[in-house]
């Protein structure tokens, strides 16, 4: 896959912080911006996947499951077993 040139506008302070970070990391400005965008997109995808998992498992425990777990816990307490 080839590279694509683009132009962006940044606040002066953010630009200067980016320049300093690129120097510290021994990256080109383009390398820093590409790395930052890649990290942002990964975090965004992870958040989306976490939300999907949360949604999928939200309804997975029903009242029957809760009743069973409570009864099992009560039996363990009555027997004196520790968790």
C-alpha positions in Angstrom: 0.0 0.0 0.0 1.4 3.4 -1.0 1.7 6.5 1.1 -0.7 9.4 0.8 0.2 13.0 1.4 -2.2 15.1 3.4 -2.2 18.6 5.0 -3.6 19.2 8.5 -4.0 22.3 10.6 -3.0 22.2 14.3 -2.9 24.7 17.1 0.7 26.0 17.4 1.2 24.6 20.9 0.1 21.1 19.8 2.3 21.3 16.8 5.3 22.2 18.9 4.6 19.4 21.4 4.4 17.0 18.4 7.7 18.2 17.1 9.3 17.7 20.5 7.8 14.2 20.8 9.0 13.3 17.3 12.5 14.4 18.2 12.5 12.5 21.5 11.2 9.3 19.7 13.6 9.8 16.8 10.6 9.8 14.4 9.8 11.9 11.5 6.8 14.2 11.9 4.9 12.0 9.5 5.9 8.9 11.4 4.7 10.4 14.7 1.3 11.4 13.2 0.9 8.0 11.5 1.7 6.3 14.8 -0.7 8.5 16.7 -3.5 7.9 14.2 -2.9 4.2 14.3 -3.0 4.1 18.1 -6.2 6.2 18.1 -7.9 3.8 15.6 -6.9 0.8 17.6 -8.3 2.3 20.8 -11.5 3.2 19.0 -11.9 -0.3 17.7 -11.1 -1.8 21.1 -13.8 0.4 22.6 -16.3 -0.6 20.0 -15.6 -4.3 20.6 -15.8 -3.9 24.4 -19.2 -2.2 23.9 -20.4 -5.0 21.7 -19.2 -7.6 24.3 -20.9 -5.6 27.1 -24.1 -5.6 25.1 -23.9 -9.3 24.3 -23.4 -10.3 27.9 -25.7 -7.8 29.5 -28.8 -10.1 29.1 -26.9 -13.4 29.6 -27.7 -13.7 33.4 -31.3 -14.3 34.0 -33.3 -14.7 37.2 -32.9 -18.5 37.1 -29.1 -18.2 37.0 -29.2 -15.7 39.9 -31.4 -18.0 42.0 -29.1 -21.0 41.3 -26.0 -19.1 42.3 -27.7 -17.8 45.5 -28.8 -21.3 46.4 -25.3 -22.7 45.7 -23.7 -20.0 47.8 -26.1 -20.7 50.6 -25.3 -24.4 50.5 -21.6 -23.6 50.7 -22.1 -21.3 53.7 -24.2 -23.9 55.5 -21.5 -26.5 54.9 -18.9 -24.1 56.1 -16.9 -24.2 52.9 -14.9 -21.1 51.9 -14.8 -19.8 48.4 
